[in-house]
Structures are given as C-alpha cells and as structure tokens.
C-alpha cells in the first residue's frame, strides 16, 4: 500500500505536547480495517473519547424539557391564543406534578425557566418596565405571532407598502388605539374581549421594548 492508505493518530492520553517521547502513535491501514491498530483505535473511541464527550457535554435540565413540552401542549390546546398572563403560564407549569416538584423547591425557578425558554425562542417574556427583577405580566405563547403578524401589520416590507404604515405617516407617525383595532384581523387578535385586550397590550409593549414605537396614552 502507498502512504495515502495510512492515517496517523495518537493515543489521546493526557500527555503534554513537550513530552513527545511518551506518545504512543496509532498507525491505521485504511485497507485493513480488522488489523490490530484499527481495533485498538475503535476501543479508544468507545472507552475514552465517547466517555469524555458524555462527561463534558452540557445536558438540558429536565425541568426545562418538561416545561417546553408542557407549553407546547398548551399551545396545541388553545390554537387561537397568542398571549396569556405570566401568572397563568406559571400556574400551568405548576399544574404538572413533575414540574411542580422542581418549582416548589425554589420560588425563583419558575421565572428563570420562563426566561430561559424565551432565550430559546419557545415563548417571549419581557422584563417589567423599571424593574429588572420582575417580568411583564403578559407573555407571548407564539413568537412567530409577534414577528409575522404584529411587525408585518405596521411596518412596510420591500415593494409592499401597508395601509397601516400609510395611515401613520398621514398622522405624523401617530396611530390611535381605535385605528390599531381596525387591523385586528391582520394582527390575529383574539375574538374574546379580555384576550383581545391582552394581545394589544403585549403587542404595543413589545414594539416599545424594541424601540419601534412610543405609547403616549391609552387612546
């Protein structure tokens, strides 16, 4: 066989680079996968490399995985609900006996779970204004609702001018709440009055948090 038929590996022991005299090379013959060195290399991968990978990899805490699945089930059971209160969402998580086992031991863990799931894009929670330790009382169950329906209603896309944007430009950039409610079908606002009000509050708070609007008053 030619030189291209061989591969060179070290034994992967914790030996400093300077101590090259203690290195034990493994020379593999690509044409003979059953040779002694190939068997030694496979043993090395199973008994040392695989073990090291398992020990050093970061595992997702079980409470996060359980919470993610619980919220996914909640979304499937309430297809038309985009926004809920943070308290209600924590209540749903605590309603799962397995999740409650974790949350009951640490009163701050529930908020930490919601914030982490928000970082993962599962939900959207925001800090309450003026208080970095508390969450805004509303959260979005569907992140795509914010970025598709809310942003897509008020901001022009390339080669697609929106009448909501035109209306705002015609009033010096201002929109009244009554004007916004006119686009309820595009915003996919809930038909129920309470849910509809929460949808609007969450949408406006999120836009303000992103510095895309300023809420002047409740009108």
Secondary structure in CASP SS format (residue, H / E / C, confidence):
PFRMAT SS
TARGET T0000
AUTHOR 0000-0000-0000
METHOD secondary structure of the structure
MODEL  1
X C 1.00
X C 1.00
X H 1.00
X H 1.00
X H 1.00
X E 1.00
X E 1.00
X E 1.00
X E 1.00
X C 1.00
X C 1.00
X C 1.00
X C 1.00
X C 1.00
X C 1.00
X C 1.00
X C 1.00
X C 1.00
X C 1.00
X H 1.00
X H 1.00
X H 1.00
X C 1.00
X C 1.00
X C 1.00
X E 1.00
X E 1.00
X E 1.00
X E 1.00
X C 1.00
X C 1.00
X C 1.00
X C 1.00
X C 1.00
X C 1.00
X H 1.00
X H 1.00
X H 1.00
X H 1.00
X H 1.00
X H 1.00
X H 1.00
X H 1.00
X H 1.00
X H 1.00
X H 1.00
X H 1.00
X H 1.00
X H 1.00
X H 1.00
X H 1.00
X H 1.00
X H 1.00
X H 1.00
X H 1.00
X H 1.00
X C 1.00
X C 1.00
X C 1.00
X C 1.00
X C 1.00
X H 1.00
X H 1.00
X H 1.00
X H 1.00
X H 1.00
X H 1.00
X H 1.00
X H 1.00
X H 1.00
X H 1.00
X H 1.00
X H 1.00
X H 1.00
X H 1.00
X H 1.00
X H 1.00
X C 1.00
X C 1.00
X C 1.00
X C 1.00
X C 1.00
X E 1.00
X E 1.00
X E 1.00
X H 1.00
X H 1.00
X H 1.00
X H 1.00
X H 1.00
X H 1.00
X H 1.00
X H 1.00
X H 1.00
X C 1.00
X C 1.00
X H 1.00
X H 1.00
X H 1.00
X H 1.00
X H 1.00
X H 1.00
X H 1.00
X C 1.00
X C 1.00
X C 1.00
X C 1.00
X C 1.00
X H 1.00
X H 1.00
X H 1.00
X H 1.00
X H 1.00
X H 1.00
X H 1.00
X H 1.00
X H 1.00
X H 1.00
X H 1.00
X C 1.00
X C 1.00
X C 1.00
X C 1.00
X E 1.00
X C 1.00
X C 1.00
X E 1.00
X E 1.00
X C 1.00
X C 1.00
X E 1.00
X E 1.00
X E 1.00
X E 1.00
X E 1.00
X C 1.00
X C 1.00
X E 1.00
X E 1.00
X E 1.00
X C 1.00
X C 1.00
X H 1.00
X H 1.00
X H 1.00
X H 1.00
X H 1.00
X H 1.00
X H 1.00
X H 1.00
X H 1.00
X H 1.00
X H 1.00
X H 1.00
X C 1.00
X C 1.00
X E 1.00
X C 1.00
X C 1.00
X E 1.00
X C 1.00
X C 1.00
X H 1.00
X H 1.00
X H 1.00
X H 1.00
X H 1.00
X H 1.00
X H 1.00
X H 1.00
X C 1.00
X C 1.00
X C 1.00
X C 1.00
X C 1.00
X C 1.00
X H 1.00
X H 1.00
X H 1.00
X H 1.00
X H 1.00
X C 1.00
X C 1.00
X H 1.00
X H 1.00
X H 1.00
X H 1.00
X C 1.00
X C 1.00
X C 1.00
X C 1.00
X C 1.00
X H 1.00
X H 1.00
X H 1.00
X H 1.00
X H 1.00
X H 1.00
X H 1.00
X H 1.00
X H 1.00
X H 1.00
X H 1.00
X H 1.00
X H 1.00
X H 1.00
X H 1.00
X H 1.00
X H 1.00
X C 1.00
X C 1.00
X C 1.00
X C 1.00
X C 1.00
X C 1.00
X C 1.00
X C 1.00
X C 1.00
X C 1.00
END
